[in-house]
Amino acid sequence: MRKFLLGIALVSGICFSTFAQEAVIPTFPLDLETAVDIALKNNLTLKRSELNQLSNEATLLQNQGQRYPNLTTGASSGYRWGRSINPVTNLFETARIGNINVSASSNATIFAGNQINNSIKQSKVDLEAGLYTIQATKNDITLNIINLFINVVFNREQVNVAENQLATTKDQLVRTTKLVDAGSLPLSDQLDVQAQNATNQVNLVNATNNYTISKLNLAQALQIPFTSEFAVIEPEFEINESLMATETPKDIYETALGIMPEIKIAQANIESAEYGVKLAKAGYYPTLGIGANIFSNYIDQAFGTDRPSFIQQLDNNLSEAVSLQLSIPIFSRLNNKAGVQRARVQKQLSEVAALEAENQLRNDIETAYNSALAAQLTYESSLVQVESLQETFRISQQRFDLGAINSVDFQVAQNNLFNAQANLLNAKYTYIFRVKVLDFYLGNPINLN
């Protein structure tokens, strides 16, 4: 699995090179899948995580390069005046001497307390953690977009409810006005219905405004310009008895432990900290390296008039050397001890962070499960309430048309029904989202179909 993740990381640089592209501007209406895809392409937090991953790749590349010897070449040229030693004849001369020096050197580490291998292994673990960080960021973005998308659909249905309520009140106002004109009802009934009609108009304005704001919130999360054309495709989603997860919170938690990137990040950080301890301990070990260099020079005042050519001088003056360098730490003024202590503390902190991640995951799942269960019960109760109030309203409407009840009683029945319908919508979409959160923890594909 690790080799597979690292393979993804090595080719990710090609994918990440498109950061400079402009934000994706979609065509409307949007379905949920398209909205999530746009959010992932435009989100700057995700791009920042991907750029950090490029930095992790560079660190790995740098550490891998420590296995190889370096090679440095150089040259210099200049003039000297006055009395000085001729570097070719090794005699004091008083003259202008022009010189050209060429050199090359190479050094390689033979042993350094296994620092190179451990630094490479640590970099690979950090690279793996970076991939999980990217996945965690994508998960957060996806859940946020789903929530905002559902909120748009919910507010659109709230507008429909408000429109139906206003239409019913307008019909009632027409009938009441005719009955008042005919002398069958007092003028006060007409005024009551007019007041209710005005209230319903305000409710429609508020519902429409909430719908617009929910679309604006979604557009901003997608990081695209908001226009009046912005719209979403309402999914054909039906709630059934099998919607709620059959797994217990414990079952969901055990599944999530193996798939949630936050847990894998914490585990990778512990492993990285373990390599950090090994790297710190390497300070106690001696280091052994090998070096080689080559040097030659040319001067324009060698041997008077009998001066060898440039190539001949370089050949004659060639100097080569090979050396072994051994460094044995005896006393580092407690730097090594302090470094090991800090590395061990960092490992312990990583272990604490891993426990915190597991506890937070358990808490989130238990909260999500109980919230979903409560939302299910609320939805079922709201469904029964709406069905009952629909029948109550139907009877009240018949009685009002026959003059058996006044307009106030009819408006009470009407308001009770529409409030119950609004509560049902809220319960429905809250239930849907809570269940989708549980699907997320179970690793199931998240959709609204």
C-alpha positions in Angstrom: 0.0 0.0 0.0 2.8 2.4 0.9 4.6 1.8 -2.4 1.4 2.5 -4.2 0.9 5.8 -2.3 4.5 6.8 -3.0 4.0 6.0 -6.6 1.1 8.4 -6.7 3.2 11.1 -5.0 6.0 10.8 -7.6 3.6 11.6 -10.5 1.6 14.1 -8.6 4.0 16.9 -9.5 2.6 16.7 -13.0 -0.9 17.1 -11.7 0.0 19.9 -9.3 1.6 22.0 -12.1 -1.8 23.2 -13.2 -2.4 25.4 -10.1 -2.1 28.6 -12.2 -5.2 27.7 -14.1 -8.3 29.8 -13.7 -11.2 28.7 -11.5 -13.7 26.3 -13.1 -16.9 28.1 -14.2 -19.7 25.6 -14.7 -22.9 25.6 -16.6 -26.2 25.5 -14.7 -28.0 23.7 -13.2 -25.5 21.7 -11.2 -25.9 18.2 -9.9 -24.2 17.2 -6.7 -21.4 15.3 -8.3 -20.4 18.2 -10.5 -20.6 20.6 -7.5 -18.2 18.4 -5.5 -15.8 18.1 -8.5 -15.8 21.9 -9.0 -15.1 22.5 -5.3 -12.2 20.1 -5.4 -10.7 21.8 -8.4 -11.1 25.4 -7.1 -10.5 25.0 -3.4 -7.4 26.9 -2.3 -7.0 24.9 0.9 -6.7 21.8 -1.1 -4.2 23.4 -3.5 -2.1 24.5 -0.5 -2.0 20.9 0.8 -1.0 19.7 -2.7 1.8 22.3 -2.8 3.0 21.2 0.6 3.2 17.7 -0.8 5.5 19.0 -3.5 7.7 20.2 -0.8 7.7 16.8 0.8 8.7 15.3 -2.5 11.6 17.7 -2.7 12.7 16.7 0.8 12.7 13.0 -0.1 14.7 13.8 -3.3 17.2 15.7 -1.4 17.7 13.0 1.2 18.0 10.3 -1.4 20.7 12.4 -3.0 22.8 12.1 0.1 23.7 8.6 -0.8 25.7 9.8 -3.8 29.1 11.6 -3.9 29.1 15.2 -4.8 31.4 16.6 -7.6 32.6 20.2 -7.7 34.9 21.7 -10.4 36.3 25.2 -10.6 38.9 27.5 -12.2 40.5 30.8 -11.4 42.8 33.2 -13.3 44.7 36.3 -12.2 48.0 38.3 -12.2 50.6 39.1 -9.5 53.2 41.9 -9.4 56.3 42.3 -7.4 58.4 39.7 -5.6 56.6 36.4 -5.2 57.3 32.7 -5.5 56.8 31.3 -9.0 54.5 28.3 -8.3 56.1 26.3 -11.1 59.8 26.9 -10.4 59.3 27.5 -6.7 61.8 30.4 -6.9 61.4 34.0 -5.8 61.0 36.3 -8.8 60.2 39.9 -9.2 57.9 40.0 -12.2 54.3 40.0 -13.3 53.1 36.5 -13.2 49.8 35.4 -14.9 48.2 32.2 -13.7 45.3 29.8 -14.4 44.3 27.3 -11.7 41.9 24.4 -12.3 40.5 22.0 -9.7 37.9 19.3 -9.1 36.9 17.6 -5.8 34.4 15.0 -4.7 33.2 13.8 -1.3 31.1 10.8 -0.2 29.7 9.6 3.1 30.6 6.0 4.0 29.0 5.8 7.4 27.1 8.4 9.4 25.2 6.5 12.1 22.6 5.4 9.4 21.4 9.0 9.2 20.9 8.9 5.4 18.8 5.7 5.4 16.7 6.9 8.3 16.2 10.4 6.8 15.0 8.8 3.6 12.6 6.5 5.4 11.3 9.4 7.4 10.8 11.5 4.3 8.8 8.6 2.7 6.6 8.4 5.8 6.1 12.2 5.7 5.2 11.9 2.0 2.6 9.3 2.9 1.2 11.4 5.6 0.9 14.3 3.1 -1.2 12.1 0.8 -3.5 11.3 3.7 -3.7 15.0 4.5 -4.8 15.7 1.0 -7.5 13.0 1.2 -8.7 14.4 4.6 -9.0 17.9 3.0 -11.0 16.4 0.1 -13.3 14.6 2.6 -13.9 17.9 4.5 -14.7 19.7 1.3 -17.0 17.0 0.0 -19.0 16.9 3.3 -19.3 20.7 3.3 -20.5 20.8 -0.3 -23.1 18.1 0.4 -24.4 20.0 3.4 -24.7 23.2 1.4 -26.2 21.5 -1.6 -28.9 19.9 0.6 -29.5 23.3 2.2 -30.2 24.7 -1.3 -32.7 21.9 -2.1 -34.3 22.4 1.3 -34.8 26.1 0.9 -36.2 25.6 -2.6 -38.9 23.4 -1.2 -39.5 25.9 1.6 -40.2 28.4 -1.2 -42.7 25.9 -2.7 -44.5 25.6 0.6 -44.7 29.4 1.0 -46.0 29.7 -2.5 -48.7 27.1 -1.9 -49.6 28.8 1.4 -50.0 32.1 -0.3 -52.0 30.7 -3.2 -54.4 29.1 -0.7 -54.8 32.3 1.2 -55.5 34.2 -2.0 -58.2 31.8 -2.9 -59.6 32.1 0.6 -59.5 35.9 0.3 -61.5 35.8 -3.0 -64.2 33.6 -1.5 -64.4 35.6 1.7 -64.7 38.9 -0.2 -67.6 37.5 -2.2 -69.3 36.3 0.9 -68.8 39.7 2.6 -70.1 41.5 -0.4 -73.2 39.2 -0.3 -73.7 39.9 3.4 -73.0 36.4 4.5 -69.9 37.2 6.5 -68.9 40.2 8.5 -66.2 42.6 7.1 -63.9 41.6 10.0 -63.5 38.1 8.4 -62.3 39.7 5.2 -59.8 41.9 7.1 -58.5 38.8 8.9 -57.9 37.0 5.7 -56.2 40.1 4.2 -53.9 40.3 7.1 -53.1 36.6 6.8 -52.5 37.1 3.0 -50.0 39.9 3.8 -48.2 37.7 6.3 -47.9 34.9 3.8 -46.5 37.3 1.3 -43.8 38.2 3.8 -43.2 34.5 4.5 -42.7 34.0 0.7 -40.2 36.9 0.5 -38.3 35.5 3.5 -38.3 32.0 2.0 -37.1 33.3 -1.3 -34.3 35.3 0.4 -33.2 32.2 2.4 -33.1 30.3 -0.9 -30.9 32.9 -2.5 -28.6 33.0 0.4 -28.2 29.2 0.4 -27.3 29.3 -3.3 -24.8 32.1 -2.5 -23.2 30.1 0.2 -22.9 27.1 -2.1 -21.4 29.3 -4.9 -18.9 30.8 -2.5 -17.9 27.4 -1.3 -17.4 26.4 -5.0 -15.4 29.6 -5.3 -17.2 30.7 -8.4 -19.0 34.0 -9.2 -22.6 34.1 -8.1 -25.2 35.0 -10.7 -29.0 34.8 -10.9 -28.6 31.8 -13.2 -27.1 29.7 -10.4 -29.3 26.7 -9.8 -29.0 23.0 -8.8 -30.6 19.8 -10.0 -32.8 18.5 -7.2 -32.0 14.8 -6.6 -34.7 12.2 -6.7 -34.2 11.0 -3.2 -36.7 8.9 -1.4 -36.5 8.0 2.3 -37.1 4.3 3.0 -36.7 2.0 6.0 -33.3 0.8 4.9 -31.8 4.4 4.8 -30.5 4.3 8.4 -27.3 2.4 8.9 -27.8 -1.0 10.6 -24.3 -0.9 12.1 -23.8 0.1 15.7 -21.6 3.1 16.6 -19.0 0.6 17.7 -19.1 -1.2 14.3 -18.9 2.1 12.4 -15.9 3.2 14.6 -14.0 0.0 14.0 -14.6 0.4 10.2 -13.6 4.1 10.3 -10.3 3.4 12.2 -9.1 1.5 9.1 -10.1 4.1 6.5 -10.2 7.6 7.9 -7.2 9.6 6.7 -7.0 11.5 10.0 -6.1 8.2 11.8 -3.6 7.3 9.1 -2.0 10.7 9.4 -1.6 10.3 13.1 -0.1 6.8 12.7 2.3 8.1 10.0 3.4 10.9 12.3 4.3 8.4 15.0 6.4 6.4 12.6 8.1 9.6 11.4 8.8 10.6 15.0 10.4 7.1 15.5 12.8 7.8 12.7 13.4 11.2 14.2 14.6 9.5 17.4 17.0 7.3 15.4 18.3 10.4 13.6 19.0 12.1 16.9 20.8 9.1 18.3 23.1 9.1 15.2 24.8 12.1 16.7 26.6 9.7 19.1 28.1 7.7 16.3 31.3 8.5 14.4 31.1 9.5 10.8 33.4 8.2 8.0 33.7 9.8 4.6 36.0 9.7 1.6 37.3 12.6 -0.4 39.2 13.1 -3.6 40.5 16.2 -5.4 42.6 17.1 -8.4 44.5 20.3 -9.0 46.7 21.8 -11.7 47.8 25.3 -12.8 49.4 27.3 -15.6 51.6 30.4 -15.4 52.9 32.6 -18.2 56.4 33.2 -16.7 57.6 29.6 -16.3 61.3 28.9 -17.1 61.9 32.2 -18.8 61.6 32.0 -22.5 61.6 28.2 -22.6 58.0 28.1 -21.5 56.0 24.8 -21.7 52.6 25.0 -23.5 49.3 25.3 -21.6 48.5 21.6 -21.9 52.0 20.6 -20.9 52.0 22.8 -17.8 48.6 21.4 -16.7 50.0 17.9 -17.2 53.3 18.6 -15.4 51.6 20.4 -12.5 48.8 17.9 -12.0 48.2 17.1 -8.3 45.8 14.3 -7.1 44.8 13.3 -3.6 42.5 10.8 -1.9 41.6 11.0 1.8 39.5 9.4 4.4 37.8 11.6 7.0 36.8 10.2 10.4 35.0 12.2 12.9 34.4 10.8 16.4 32.1 12.8 18.7 33.5 12.8 22.3 31.7 15.7 23.9 29.0 17.8 22.1 28.2 20.1 25.1 25.1 18.0 25.6 23.7 18.8 22.2 23.2 15.2 21.3 21.5 14.3 24.6 19.2 17.3 24.2 18.4 16.3 20.6 17.5 12.8 21.6 15.3 14.0 24.4 13.4 16.4 22.1 13.0 13.6 19.5 11.5 11.3 22.2 9.2 14.0 23.4 8.1 14.6 19.8 7.3 10.9 19.5 5.3 10.9 22.7 3.4 14.0 21.4 2.6 12.1 18.2 1.3 9.2 20.2 -0.9 11.6 22.3 -2.1 13.2 19.0 -3.0 9.7 17.7 -5.1 9.0 20.8 -6.8 12.3 20.4 -7.6 11.6 16.8 -9.1 8.2 17.7 -11.1 9.7 20.6 -12.3 12.5 18.4 -13.3 10.0 15.7 -15.2 8.0 18.3 -17.0 11.1 19.6 -17.9 12.3 16.1 -19.3 8.9 15.1 -21.3 8.6 18.3 -22.6 12.1 17.9 -23.4 11.5 14.2 -25.2 8.2 15.0 -27.4 9.7 17.7 -28.1 12.7 15.6 -29.1 10.5 12.7 -31.3 8.4 15.0 -33.0 11.5 16.5 -33.5 12.9 12.9 -35.1 9.7 11.9 -37.6 9.8 14.8 -38.3 13.5 14.2 -38.9 12.8 10.5 -41.3 9.9 11.2 -43.2 12.0 13.8 -43.4 15.0 11.4 -44.7 12.7 8.7 -47.5 11.5 10.9 -48.2 15.1 12.0 -48.5 16.3 8.4 -50.8 13.5 7.4 -53.1 14.3 10.4 -53.1 18.0 9.8 -53.8 17.6 6.1 -57.0 15.8 7.0 -57.8 18.5 9.6 -57.3 21.2 7.1 -59.4 19.5 4.5 -62.3 19.3 6.9 -61.8 22.9 8.1 -61.9 24.1 4.5 -65.2 22.3 3.9 -66.7 23.7 7.1 -65.4 27.2 6.2 -67.0 27.0 2.8 -70.3 26.1 4.4 -70.0 28.8 7.0 -69.7 26.4 9.9 -66.4 28.0 11.2 -65.0 31.5 11.0 -61.9 32.7 9.1 -59.8 32.7 12.3 -60.4 29.0 12.9 -59.7 28.3 9.3 -56.4 30.2 9.4 -55.3 28.3 12.5 -55.9 25.0 10.7 -54.1 26.3 7.6 -51.1 27.7 9.6 -50.8 24.5 11.5 -50.6 22.5 8.3 -48.0 24.7 6.6 -45.8 24.9 9.7 -45.9 21.1 10.0 -45.0 20.8 6.3 -42.0 23.2 6.9 -40.9 21.1 9.9 -41.2 17.9 7.9 -38.9 19.4 5.2 -36.4 20.4 7.8 -36.6 16.9 9.4 -36.3 15.2 6.0 -33.1 16.9 4.9 -31.5 16.8 8.3 -32.1 13.1 8.4 -30.7 12.7 4.9 -27.5 14.6 5.8 -27.0 12.8 9.1 -27.3 9.4 7.3 -24.8 10.5 4.6 -22.3 11.4 7.4 -22.6 7.8 8.7 -22.1 6.5 5.1 -18.9 8.7 5.0 -17.5 7.0 8.1 -18.3 3.6 6.7 -16.4 4.5 3.5 -19.5 4.3 1.3 -19.9 6.5 -1.8 -21.7 9.7 -0.9 -24.6 10.6 -3.2 -28.2 11.7 -2.9 -29.7 9.3 -5.4 
